[in-house]
Amino acid sequence: MFLRAIGSPGRSRLSAAVTAAVACALLLSGCGGDGGQQQSGGSGKNYVEGTGAVTRVKPADREPAPELSGETVDGERLDVADYRGQVVVLNVWGSWCPPCRAEMPHLVKVAEETEDQGVRFVGINTRDLDRVPAQRFEDEYEVPYPSLYDPSGKLLLRFPKGSLNPQAIPSTLVLDREGRIAARALKPLGEEELRSIIDPLAKEK
């Protein structure tokens, strides 16, 4: 789909905003990633299913994560860059997403048990147009770490096309101690698999 700005600067700005909104909708509807993702058809699901792939990147090939900052679900300010020097686990989730609910107990357990290894978890809550369901979700699962509130997917669009971007909900990306993307999972994760991703990165100097 192509949108062309016509006429006044104001209309150009409007067209640019519409284009960004369309791009965001495509990303989160299963039509805007680079391969492998799919959105269920007649199954009644309203989330994007991942490919099940877990990708790991060698240190020499890792790229920096984009700037990720803003308000959390609880209204606090958070900048992921403040965690530089630690391994950061970024989990994209929504309160409406059944696979997110399935994996959350595993994330909570591993987050609590790896904190003393220099590992920090940060959520990115998306497509919850109201904070209340997201807050209830965090309370229900006793999530011990903060989540950036990203209802329209603007933070997700900061990942360059063709990079290890979050293409599904849930997605999990792991940043090394230098803030580079070291791994990505396009699936809900269990405790054992999550640890298999985190542990080697926590041992890196």
C-alpha positions in Angstrom: 0.0 0.0 0.0 1.3 3.4 -1.0 0.1 6.8 0.4 1.0 10.0 -1.4 0.9 13.4 0.2 -0.9 16.0 -1.9 -1.3 19.7 -1.5 -0.6 21.6 1.7 2.1 20.9 4.3 -0.6 20.1 6.8 -2.0 17.5 4.5 1.5 16.1 4.0 1.9 15.8 7.8 -1.5 14.1 8.0 -0.5 11.6 5.3 2.8 10.9 7.1 0.9 10.1 10.3 -1.5 7.9 8.4 1.4 6.0 6.8 3.0 5.4 10.2 -0.3 4.2 11.6 -0.7 1.8 8.6 2.9 0.5 9.0 2.2 -0.1 12.7 -1.0 -1.9 12.0 0.7 -4.1 9.5 3.5 -5.0 11.9 1.1 -6.1 14.6 -1.4 -7.8 12.3 1.0 -10.3 10.9 1.5 -8.5 7.5 4.4 -6.2 8.2 7.3 -8.5 9.2 10.0 -10.1 7.1 8.7 -13.6 6.8 7.4 -16.4 8.9 4.8 -14.7 11.0 1.1 -15.4 10.5 -2.2 -14.2 11.8 -4.8 -16.8 12.5 -7.8 -16.8 10.2 -11.0 -18.4 11.3 -9.6 -19.7 14.6 -11.0 -16.7 16.6 -7.5 -15.7 17.8 -6.6 -12.0 17.9 -2.9 -12.3 18.3 0.0 -12.8 15.9 1.5 -16.3 16.1 5.3 -16.6 15.9 7.3 -19.0 13.8 8.7 -20.8 16.8 12.2 -19.7 15.8 14.9 -18.8 18.3 17.7 -16.9 16.7 21.1 -16.4 18.3 23.7 -13.9 17.1 27.5 -14.2 17.4 29.1 -11.2 19.1 30.8 -9.9 16.0 27.5 -9.8 14.1 25.3 -8.1 16.8 23.6 -4.8 16.1 22.7 -2.1 18.7 19.1 -2.1 19.9 17.1 1.1 19.1 16.4 3.7 21.8 13.6 2.4 24.0 12.2 4.7 26.5 9.0 6.2 27.8 6.3 5.6 30.4 5.7 2.3 32.0 2.3 0.7 32.5 2.4 2.2 36.0 3.2 5.7 34.7 6.9 5.8 35.7 9.7 6.8 33.3 12.0 4.1 32.0 15.0 4.1 29.6 16.4 0.7 28.7 19.8 2.4 28.1 20.1 2.8 31.9 20.6 -1.0 32.0 23.7 -0.9 29.9 26.3 -3.2 31.3 23.7 -5.8 32.2 21.9 -8.5 30.1 18.4 -7.2 29.3 15.5 -9.4 28.4 12.8 -7.6 26.4 9.4 -9.3 26.3 6.6 -8.0 24.1 3.2 -8.9 25.5 -0.4 -7.9 25.8 -3.0 -8.7 28.5 -5.3 -10.0 25.8 -2.8 -12.6 24.5 -3.2 -16.2 25.7 0.4 -17.3 24.9 1.6 -14.2 26.9 -0.3 -15.6 29.8 1.1 -19.0 29.3 4.7 -17.9 29.4 4.5 -15.2 32.1 5.0 -17.5 35.1 8.2 -18.7 33.5 9.4 -15.1 32.8 8.7 -14.1 36.4 10.5 -17.0 37.9 13.6 -16.6 35.7 13.6 -12.8 36.3 13.7 -13.3 40.0 16.4 -16.0 39.9 18.8 -14.2 37.5 18.8 -10.7 38.9 22.0 -11.4 40.9 23.7 -12.5 37.7 23.3 -9.0 36.2 20.1 -9.8 34.2 17.3 -7.3 34.0 13.8 -7.9 32.5 11.8 -5.2 30.8 8.3 -5.8 29.2 6.9 -3.9 26.3 3.1 -3.9 26.6 1.4 -3.4 23.3 -2.2 -3.1 21.9 -3.7 -2.6 25.4 -5.5 0.7 24.6 -6.2 1.2 28.4 -3.6 0.7 31.1 -6.0 -1.0 33.5 -6.0 -4.4 31.9 -2.2 -4.3 31.6 -1.9 -3.3 35.3 -4.3 -6.1 36.3 -2.2 -8.6 34.3 0.9 -7.5 36.1 -0.8 -7.8 39.5 -2.2 -11.2 38.6 1.2 -12.7 37.7 3.1 -10.6 40.3 5.4 -9.4 37.6 8.5 -8.0 39.4 9.9 -5.9 36.6 8.6 -2.8 34.7 6.9 -2.7 31.3 7.0 0.1 28.8 3.5 1.1 27.8 3.3 1.0 24.0 -0.4 0.7 22.9 0.2 1.8 19.3 3.4 -0.1 18.7 5.6 3.0 18.2 8.5 1.5 20.1 8.3 -1.7 18.1 8.6 0.3 14.9 12.0 1.6 16.1 13.6 -1.7 15.2 14.9 -1.4 11.7 13.4 -3.5 8.9 15.4 -6.6 8.3 16.9 -6.6 11.9 16.0 -9.0 14.6 12.8 -7.1 15.3 9.8 -8.3 17.3 7.5 -9.9 14.7 5.0 -11.6 16.9 3.2 -11.3 20.2 4.7 -12.6 22.3 8.3 -12.0 21.2 11.4 -12.0 23.4 14.7 -10.2 22.6 17.8 -10.4 24.7 20.4 -7.7 24.7 24.0 -8.3 25.7 25.9 -6.1 28.2 26.8 -3.7 25.4 23.1 -3.1 24.5 23.3 -5.2 21.3 20.6 -7.7 20.1 22.0 -11.1 20.9 19.0 -13.3 20.6 15.3 -13.3 19.6 12.5 -15.8 20.2 9.3 -15.6 18.1 7.4 -17.9 20.5 6.3 -18.2 24.1 9.2 -19.4 26.2 9.4 -21.9 29.0 11.9 -21.7 31.8 14.5 -24.1 30.5 14.6 -22.5 27.0 14.7 -19.0 28.4 17.7 -20.0 30.6 19.5 -21.5 27.7 19.4 -18.1 25.9 20.3 -16.0 28.9 23.0 -18.1 30.7 25.7 -17.8 28.0 25.1 -14.1 27.7 25.3 -13.6 31.4 28.7 -15.3 31.4 30.1 -13.0 28.7 32.5 -10.3 29.9 
